[in-house]
């Protein structure tokens, strides 16, 4: 079974589909040297560690196990019942809502 996108609200996951919505998720290249220098590891060791975490998360999700992983400065990755979502930290949600309100009011 494949993992589907979900949306998280109040710790609850539910299916979410963006069919008909044109959007693209920006992708960034990972700079393993930068990440490693912040934690005292070389580039190759950092790459191996990150790939291991990604592989373990994928294996758990494919096996139908729940995942609840904190992502610093972003929120929490939740995978449950083959649904995956990010529960964003409150400050990110609040900043986004304020920005949306400002944009919608600028058109008045």
DOTORDREN-919223 format. One record per residue (C-alpha): residue number from 0; x negated, y negated, z negated. Coordinates in nm, 4 decimals. Each point is the difference from the previous one (the first is absolute). Layout:
REM residues N
pos, east, north, up
NUM, X, Y, Z
...
REM end
This chain:
REM residues 108
pos, east, north, up
0, 0.0000, 0.0000, 0.0000
1, -0.1286, -0.3467, 0.0797
2, -0.0254, -0.2967, -0.2328
3, 0.2555, -0.2709, 0.0730
4, -0.0073, -0.3675, -0.0849
5, 0.1907, -0.1075, -0.3029
6, 0.0778, -0.3117, -0.1951
7, -0.0477, -0.0284, -0.3731
8, 0.2274, -0.2002, -0.2245
9, -0.0135, 0.0268, -0.3756
10, -0.2127, 0.3126, 0.0194
11, 0.2537, 0.1785, 0.2227
12, -0.0917, 0.1148, 0.3490
13, 0.2456, 0.0150, 0.2865
14, -0.0443, 0.0529, 0.3735
15, -0.0727, -0.3072, 0.2076
16, -0.0161, -0.0341, 0.3745
17, -0.1099, -0.2978, 0.2035
18, 0.1534, 0.1176, 0.3268
19, 0.0665, -0.2905, 0.2291
20, -0.2370, -0.2284, -0.1907
21, -0.3065, -0.1143, 0.1860
22, -0.2918, -0.0053, -0.2347
23, -0.3523, 0.1163, -0.0222
24, -0.1945, 0.0904, -0.3054
25, -0.3312, -0.1778, 0.0033
26, -0.2920, 0.2303, -0.0431
27, -0.3317, -0.0971, -0.1455
28, -0.3306, 0.1735, 0.0381
29, -0.1329, 0.1284, -0.3282
30, -0.3386, -0.1408, -0.0908
31, -0.1415, 0.2840, -0.2074
32, -0.3165, -0.1987, -0.0739
33, 0.1995, -0.2846, -0.1569
34, 0.2165, 0.2359, -0.2035
35, -0.2996, 0.2054, -0.1097
36, -0.2061, -0.3001, -0.1069
37, 0.2770, -0.1026, -0.2392
38, -0.0083, 0.3366, -0.1755
39, -0.3675, 0.0897, 0.0317
40, 0.0271, 0.2590, 0.2780
41, -0.1605, 0.0186, 0.3418
42, 0.2058, -0.0159, 0.3187
43, 0.0069, 0.3742, 0.0699
44, 0.0972, 0.0999, -0.3544
45, 0.2758, -0.2615, 0.0020
46, 0.1354, 0.1297, 0.3321
47, -0.0004, 0.3604, -0.1268
48, 0.1838, -0.0996, -0.3209
49, 0.2682, -0.1979, 0.1833
50, 0.0521, 0.2757, 0.2570
51, 0.0326, 0.2535, -0.2842
52, 0.2705, -0.2066, -0.1725
53, 0.1921, -0.0410, 0.3270
54, -0.0259, 0.3742, 0.0729
55, 0.1170, 0.0929, -0.3526
56, 0.2974, -0.2371, 0.0246
57, 0.0907, 0.1483, 0.3371
58, -0.0282, 0.3562, -0.1302
59, 0.2252, -0.0783, -0.2980
60, 0.2587, -0.1686, 0.2201
61, 0.0019, 0.2859, 0.2512
62, 0.0475, 0.2477, -0.2842
63, 0.3056, -0.1936, -0.1158
64, -0.1638, -0.1196, -0.3220
65, 0.0712, -0.3442, -0.1393
66, -0.2689, -0.2685, 0.0148
67, -0.0118, -0.3016, -0.2286
68, -0.3249, -0.1923, 0.0558
69, -0.0850, -0.3530, -0.1094
70, -0.1595, -0.2175, 0.2674
71, -0.1721, -0.2987, -0.1631
72, 0.1374, -0.3416, 0.1021
73, 0.2702, 0.1592, 0.2140
74, 0.2282, 0.2282, -0.1975
75, 0.0695, 0.3688, -0.0151
76, 0.0049, 0.2645, 0.2738
77, 0.2978, 0.2288, -0.0534
78, 0.0612, 0.3211, 0.1917
79, 0.2966, 0.2117, -0.1032
80, 0.2262, 0.2406, 0.1890
81, -0.1931, -0.0681, 0.3226
82, 0.0602, -0.3782, -0.0267
83, -0.2901, -0.2447, -0.0336
84, 0.0186, -0.3613, -0.1144
85, -0.1959, -0.2702, -0.1766
86, 0.1507, -0.1554, -0.3110
87, -0.1603, -0.3441, 0.0278
88, -0.1124, -0.1938, -0.3050
89, 0.2460, -0.2656, -0.1130
90, -0.2289, -0.2918, 0.0852
91, -0.0152, 0.1119, 0.3643
92, 0.3766, 0.0411, 0.0231
93, 0.0598, -0.3393, -0.1629
94, -0.2529, -0.1768, 0.2266
95, 0.1609, 0.1571, 0.3059
96, 0.3505, -0.1047, -0.1077
97, -0.1153, -0.3580, -0.0676
98, -0.1685, -0.0180, 0.3417
99, 0.3130, 0.1330, 0.1720
100, 0.2159, -0.2575, -0.1769
101, -0.2363, -0.2798, 0.0981
102, 0.0034, 0.1122, 0.3633
103, 0.3785, 0.0307, 0.0122
104, 0.0465, -0.3437, -0.1613
105, -0.2401, -0.1634, 0.2440
106, 0.2474, 0.0755, 0.2813
107, 0.2823, -0.1919, -0.1694
REM end
